[in-house]
Amino acid sequence: MIDAAAAEAPAPAEAAPPLLAEEIGFVEFDPYLQTTTLAGKVDARDERDERDELVLERYKRGLNFPQATCTIEDLRLENGAESQPVTVYGYMGTRADLSKNLSFFELLDLDLTRSVQVVSSLKPKSLGGDGEVIGGASGNDDGSAKANAGSHYLVRKLQPYTPVVVTGILCPRKAKASESVPASTGSTTTPNTTNTAVTKNNTLEIHLASLISLNNFPENILAQSDTNFPPEQRHLELRTQPSLRSALHFRARVNALCRDELARKQGFLEVETPILFKSTPEGAREFVVPTRRKGLAYALPQSPQQYKQILMGSGVRRYFQVARCFRDEDLRADRQPEFTQLDLEMSFATGEQVMQVIEALIRRLWKELLGIDLVDPFPRMPYRQAMTRYGSDKPDIRLPTTIMCLDKLDLVPENLRGMISDLPKPIVDGMIFRLTNETPEHGVSSRDEAYSEDVDPRTTQKFIRQFMDSPEAEPFNKNPEGQPGIFIIDSRKPLQGLQAFGFEHAEKTHEALNLLDGDLLILQARANKTLSGGSTPLGNLRLALHRFATKQGYIDPPTGFAPLWITDFPLFTPSSTADSEPGQRGAAGLSSTHHPFTSPKTAADVDLLLTNPERVIGEHYDIVMNGIELGGGSRRIHDAAMQRLVMEKVLKMSEARIDEFAHLLEVLRAGCPPHAGIALGFDRLVAVMLRRESVRDVIAFPKGGRGEDPLVGSPGVLGREVLDTYHLRLKERE
């Protein structure tokens, strides 16, 4: 039996029971706390030797921890038994001490998603009439009493998130289903780590007989679900944030489903392509990997683009892989220097077949993982229409605000045009922003029919003043093409708030645009040239106003998912001056919008290549969801002579630059079939599905804003020995 004296007057929590380490085979992780438990095993050596001995002893005893009989998820009483012995692994959770002799704690499973209550008492429940206690000692064994006292002591000492082995008796739980771990009655308890993501077993509990700590969680770390850990403690953030761990589980499910859809259902072959590649001018800036061979270096791949085209010329019909890619570019919330792509390519195919495969994949992902049926087929929109109507090549079509060219309606007088811009003969676009949750139904042409809710112009005025005074408005106030012209429609004011238009144009504008009280009419001038790039200032303002109105509570955030294909991109765009977007470094002043391997779309586009390349449309397509680009692809040039012509005659790349693609040209020359493909940003795909603002929330170990990983301290400083090995020399600052 358990020693009655020990049960009535247990040792205080501050001191370990006698012979703790000897009797239960336990030495705590932190040797500085147990310098006396092994005093009999060390000679008169210095303190450091004693601590080393403790570390070694602790580690030896942790090598052979008991085998678990089941997981917390699988806990159940077999064959109608009233109780049965179990050994389970897990993490310490919330603890409550009812008295010196009785404590309860939550044992979290290995995934930190399930828990069971453990009861620790100095009078442990026995297995049955024979009085046997879990652990193999008989009920009247004095060693068993000491072991039980030691385990009870540990329960009250160990911190949450400590990994442990619990051995005890599984019994029906007497507490009601609605009850949680009992509240403390005044004794010291550990920090509350309970979170709503944990599923509790409210029908069973374990009566503790033995507790073994496999490590120790430091007392000086406060780990709760609402603790904000710095980036260098990402491991603690992952352990304490259920949303981050669930995102990783969800990411794995997306990965598995993509592989099943492509490999099993669509007949794609998964092929891994090399990470150590060579530097080629595809468009983005690369990471270079030096070698010990002087003057030679690898480059990390921006994408598997060239290798997958080589596979098409190698007889692989359909290829895919979940690929790691690297680009040395400026970081944003949706970009990382290293990222994951779902990459695929199809031979004897055009962009149409690729788009069909991707639609089937995305619809299946949303249906099976989110329970959402997406529209079938996905709508399509040409690039020019997206830029003119939404001011973006990845528009969020859930937002009702659209952009119109006011010049086509002859609504802007010359004096007003000069007030909003110094550009010579600018184009003036406009949009109507309304603080309402109403969305006009498709086919309704009249705005007064579309909107039934009144909007007070004073509310609109308050909103726009808040926005223009906020940091979000700074880029629009500093727009070199001119600040936006802002007008609040108010029937109580002269010309209903359009005084700057003059009488004639104000009346004409009000009638042509069907303006309503509370409307916010915004004008924006731009240079009189063809739209290019990814967005316009007015398109960015459209998004900024919606975000700010949502953040301030004026309107509700948009809901649902709106997929969209953007097609008919220009094959070439004016070259960027940014170092992170060097393009192909040709002399034509043009760069490939996608990459230099993209094919013109039609025979008419081919005819324009040498005479008017700016007007050539490429067979290039992007898949967009809720204003976020999920991926992009194109039909490729499969003819070597045609590929060389584009590089040499259109982009005017140097012969040295073209020679960097000699391997690809040789593959195309060897009878490569027509082919097309696409790459989905896998990190971004998962973030959109989970409605996360940043891809950092769905990546286990993301890089920071400067490409650094504070957890491991990368990138690191190269020492002289490493520099010499790789024939490198640091350039002196100028």
Secondary structure, DSSP 4 states (H G I P E B T S, - for coil): ---HHHHHSPPPTTSPPTTHHHHH----S-GGG-TTTTGGGS-S--HHHHHHHHHHHHHHHHTTPPPPSS-STT----TT-S-EEEEEEEEEEEEEESSSSEEEEEEE-TTSSEEEEEEEESSPPPSSTT-PPTTS--TT-HHHHHHHHHHHHHHTTPPTT-EEEEEEEEEE--S-TT--SPPPSSS--PPP---TTPEEEEEEEEEEEEEEESS---TT----TT----GGGHHHHHHH-HHHHHHHHHHHHHHHHHHIIIIIIS-PEE----SSB----SSS---EEE-SSTT-EEE--S-SHHHHHHHHTTT-SEEEEEEEEE------TT--SEEEEEEEEEES--HHHHHHHHHHHHHHHHHHHH--PPPSSPPEEEHHHHHHHHSBSS--TTS---EEEGGGGT-S-HHHHHHH--SSS-EEEEEEE---S--PPTT---HHHH--S---HHHHHHHHHHHHTSGGGHHHHT-TT-PPEEEE--TTSGGGG-GGGHHHHHHHHHHHHT--TT-EEEEEEE-SS---SSB-HHHHHHHHHHHHHHHTTSSPPP-S--EEEEE--BSEEEPP--TT--TT--SSSEEESS-TTBPBSSHHHHHHTTT-GGGPBBSEEEEEETTEEEEEEEEBP--HHHHHHIIIIIS---HHHHHTTHHHHHHHHTTPPPEEEEEEEHHHHHHHHTT-S-GGGG-SS---TTS-BTTTTBSPPPPHHHHHHTT--PPPP-
